[in-house]
Amino acid sequence: MFFSTLVIGLVLGGTYALIALGLTIQYGIARIMNLAYGEITIAGAFFVFLLVSSMGLSPLLGLVLVVPLGFALSWLLYGIVFHPLVKRASHAGQLEIDSILVTFGLMFLAQGLFTMFFGSEFAGYSWLQTPVNLLGAKIAAGRVLGLLIAVLIGGGLWLAMQRTRWGVNLRAVANHPEFAPLVGINRNSAARVAFGLGGAIAAAGGAVMSMYQPFTAVDGGFLTMKALVIVIMGGVGNLGGALMAGLMIGVVEAYVSYAIDPGLTLAATYTIFLGVLLWRPKGLFA
């Protein structure tokens, strides 16, 4: 059971890591603490759910469609809501506080709209439920595919941030925003693109999550908190750290669920989180 539980944990952690990557980029570059982040994930999940249940389309097609929609929605949201906050903020701390208050309200607004249109019951669909044997563990093919998609997106994003001029510009804004204009980098444009990119990843995470597990209209808050834990554990702005922290959380939850009690998985996650805050407050991979 050791290897089977490990595989189950990696599959779960892969989705966690994918969802957390977007929040890492948004906060690390745009300095926006987006408490409504999980609602973009749930919006992506509902979008794919509607395509599959109402139109009979493939969830993979839904994933391809939802990524640019998530980018466009977040890009517009930054320009309409957050850019005025950035302009009036006298320092980074004020921007973080203002963004927390604004996104807290946006979270409840989005949850209310989702509940009004989709109800409060679980939503989901059956897709690729054929079991696949991995190291002795029988896991639905949809879950395995979800892990592969998460790894591909996460790895591709990490390479783009490390190897391209575009990625270097974004990292420059994240590390030294006050010096970025001196080398011709438009800090506001970079922040807006980063916020849009984070929304695209959040929507992709929702699409992947919908492939193998049901969800509700109010699950966004839980996903935001899980992503925030992973971001802080991995080190703010550290994509590789977020990937590692997400996989670690997934494995821990899988073993706690198997060996102790499924109801203690969340408690185990926050126990590790508190330990990291006390021992390495800048994150395990800072």
Buried (B, 14 or more C-beta within 10 A) or exposed (E): EEEBBBBBBBBBBBBBBBBBBBBBBBBBBBBBBBBBBBBBBBBBBBBBBBBBEEEEBEBBBBBEBBBEBBBBBBBEBBBEBBBEBBEEBEEEEEBBEBBEEBBBEBBBEBBEEBBEEBEEEEBBBEBBEEEBEBEEBEBBBBBBBBBEBBBEBBEEBBEBBEEEEEBEBBBBBBEEBEEBEEEEBEBBEBBBBBBBBBBBBBBBBBBBBBBBBBBBBBBBBBBBBBBBBBBBBBBBBBBBBBBBBBBBBBBBBBBBBBEEEEEBBBEBBEEBBEEBBEEBEEBBBB
